[in-house]
Amino acid sequence: MKPAEIRAMSDDQLKEKLLELKKEQFNLRIQKATGQLENTARIRQVRRDIARIKTEMTARRKGLAKTDA
């Protein structure tokens, strides 16, 4: 997920996407523990997407959000 896509989302959409990614992260951890995980790179992608969303949410809360100009 690109930062521009995240900035285009509303606050509610960000919260929903964050919840979705956290569920996926949990499922990936379970798959890894049971030896069923095929795409190990997905764990890193999900972790970074979560961080991007949290960063954008914090920036919006503090009023520091970038505007596309």
C-alpha positions as MATLAB code, in Angstrom:
seq = 'MKPAEIRAMSDDQLKEKLLELKKEQFNLRIQKATGQLENTARIRQVRRDIARIKTEMTARRKGLAKTDA';
ca = [
       0.000    0.000    0.000;
       1.412    3.338   -1.042;
       1.401    6.436    1.199;
      -0.701    8.326   -1.349;
      -3.400    5.646   -1.093;
      -3.383    5.955    2.678;
      -3.650    9.760    2.563;
      -6.662    9.465    0.251;
      -8.590    7.389    2.811;
     -10.999    8.863    5.336;
     -10.487    8.381    9.074;
     -13.106    5.620    9.189;
     -11.515    3.830    6.253;
      -8.127    4.004    7.974;
      -9.559    2.447   11.128;
     -11.200   -0.346    9.140;
      -8.024   -1.041    7.155;
      -5.949   -1.064   10.353;
      -8.280   -3.622   11.923;
      -8.179   -5.728    8.758;
      -4.374   -5.655    8.661;
      -4.075   -6.571   12.342;
      -6.323   -9.591   11.761;
      -4.210  -10.586    8.767;
      -1.041  -10.166   10.832;
      -2.454  -12.459   13.505;
      -3.417  -15.074   10.920;
       0.047  -14.896    9.366;
       1.664  -15.435   12.768;
      -0.514  -18.492   13.341;
       0.356  -19.854    9.888;
       4.053  -19.321   10.589;
       3.834  -21.119   13.908;
       2.079  -24.120   12.357;
       4.404  -24.245    9.342;
       1.696  -23.354    6.813;
       3.024  -19.940    5.790;
       4.056  -19.835    2.135;
       4.785  -16.148    1.529;
       7.025  -15.049    4.390;
       7.513  -11.585    2.852;
       3.830  -10.828    3.479;
       4.521  -10.537    7.227;
       6.900   -7.647    6.564;
       4.496   -5.967    4.124;
       1.616   -6.109    6.594;
       3.771   -4.819    9.457;
       4.910   -1.847    7.384;
       1.385   -1.087    6.151;
       0.204   -1.018    9.774;
       3.009    1.420   10.618;
       2.125    3.646    7.649;
      -1.518    3.801    8.689;
      -0.654    4.533   12.311;
       1.743    7.273   11.206;
      -0.935    8.902    9.056;
      -3.509    8.675   11.863;
      -1.084   10.321   14.296;
      -0.239   13.065   11.805;
      -3.923   13.806   11.269;
      -4.544   13.924   15.006;
      -1.732   16.418   15.427;
      -2.757   18.402   12.372;
       0.408   17.645   10.475;
      -1.152   15.716    7.581;
       0.308   16.429    4.159;
      -2.010   17.694    1.482;
      -1.636   16.608   -2.108;
      -0.768   19.831   -3.909;
];
